[in-house]
Amino acid sequence: MSNNNTSTLQSYVDSATGAVQNAVGSVFGSSSDQAEGKAKQQKADAENDASHATIKLPGAAVTASGVSKDDPNRAAGSWNQTAGSAKEFVGGVIGSENMKQTGREQNLAGQEQEARGQLSDFASGAADRVTGTVGGAVAGLTGNTGAQAAYQNQHDSGKTTQRGAEHDIQKQAEAQANK
């Protein structure tokens, strides 16, 4: 993992290390070890939050790791949902069951299309993260710093893609829960 980048895994390691240091401090009565352990855990929580922070823009996601363009099905599906909803509404207003049904079908097709794009982004992002992590570790062991940097970029790009999909999936799940 690079030192200038937020890492979920590193935040878990730091949190565990802090918990152990805090426990050791408690056992031996060392208030400085306890304080250092708690501070490490708080820092790990902040790193974990930063690792998951995502800014969602139309057609892209931005994280601490970089910027990633969304799968085209996500935007097209969203457009089809909007157009379908509009047709459904107009059909209801003018009393056209055919237009209303056509709009409903387009809306559902758009939801499926957007979901396919989200799943594609999530899967490709996860695959890039794994490949980047494993490739970077191997390149680090062999001393190939150029390949290690390239694999780190692949990991970071994958992380941004995955976080963007996670953000939208979570937002949709919350919207469904609030209905």
N, C-alpha and C positions, 0 to 999 in steps of 0.2 A: 504494500500500500504506500502511496506517496505521502510525504509528510505535510504537503500543502493542500490536502484534499480530505474532505470528511469521509469517514469510513464507518459503516454500521458495525462490521466485525470488530474493528479497533475499539469502538465505543463499548462493545460487550466485554472485551478483554480488559479495558480500563476499569469498567464497573466492577468486574469480578476481583481485579487486583485491589481496588479501593475497599471492597467489602472485606477481603482477607486482611488487609492492613488495619482496618477499623477493628475487626474481631481480635487480632493479635494485640492491638493497643488496649482493648478492653480487658483481655486476659492478664496482661502484664501491667496494667494500670498506667499506661503511657498515654497521657492526654494529647501529646503532639502526634503520635501515630494515629490516634483516633481522628484527630482533626485533619491530618493529611489524607487518611482513608476516605473521610466524608467529602473532602474537597475533590479527590479523584473521582468519586462517584458522581458528584454534581457536574464535574467537567464532562464525564462520560455521557450523562443525560443530555447535556447541551450538544455534544458531538452527534449523538443519536438523532436528536431533533433536527440538527442542521443537515444530516445525511438524508433525511426524509423530506426536507423542505422543497417544495416545487412551486414554481410560478407557471401557471398554465396560460398560454397565449393562443389565439386562434391559429391552429395548424402547427403548434410547436410547444415544447416544454422546456423550461429553464430550471436547472438545479445548480448547486455548487460545483458539480462536475462538468457542466457545459450546457449546450443547446442541442435539442434533438427535434427533427421534423417528424410530424405525425404521419402514420400510414394514411394514404389518400382516402381509404374507405371510411375513415372516421369523419372527415369533413363532408364527404358525399352523403354518408348516412345521416348526419345531422341535418343537412340540407333537405333530404328526402322526408325526414320527420317533420320539419317545419312546413314544407310545401304540402305534405299530406294533411297535417293539422289544419292548414288554411283551407284546403279543399273540403275537408270534413265540416268545418265551420260554415263555409259559404253554402255547401249543400244543405246543411241544416236550416240556414236562414231562408234560402229560396225554396226549400221543400223538395230538393232533388235527392231521393234515396240513392240513386246511381252515383252521383257525385260524392255524396257522403261516404258510401261504401268504398269508392275508388280512393278517396282520401285516407280512410282508415287503413286500407291495404298498403298504400304508399308509406304511411307512417310506420306501420309494423315492419315493412321491408327495410325502411331506413334504420330502425332500431337494430335489426339483425345485421345490417351492413356495418353500422358503427361498432357493434359488439365484435364482429369479425376483425375489424381494424384494431380495436383495443387489444384483443387476444393476440393478434399478430405482433403488435408492438411489445406487449408484455413478454411473449415467448422469445422474440428475437433479442430483446434487451437482456433477458435473463441468460440466454445463450452467449451473448457477447460478454457479459460480466464473468461467466464461468471460464470461457475461453481466454479472456484477458487476464484473469487471475492465475490460471494454470500456466498459460504461456509466459506470463511475467515471472512467475516463480522459476520455471525452467530456464528462461533467459538469464535471470539473476544468478542461478547456480552455475551457468556456463560463462558468466561474465559478459554477455552480449548486451551492453547497455542500450544500443540502438533498438534492438528487438524488445527489450524490456520497456522502453518508453512507448513503442508502438502498441504493445499489449496493454499498457496502462491507459493509453488513449482509447483502445477498444473497450476496455472495462468501463471507463468513464462515460463513453458514449452510450453503452448498453445500460448503464445505471440511469442516465437521464431519460432514455427511451422507456425503460421499465417504470420509473417513478411517474412519468407523464401519464402512462396508461393507468397506473394504480390510482393516481389523483382523480381521473375521470370516473373510473369504476367506483371508487369510494363515494364520490359526489352523487352519482346516480343511485347508489344503494341508499344513501341518506335521504335522497328525494323520495324514493319508493317507501322508505320507512315512515316518512312524514305525511304520506297520503292518507 
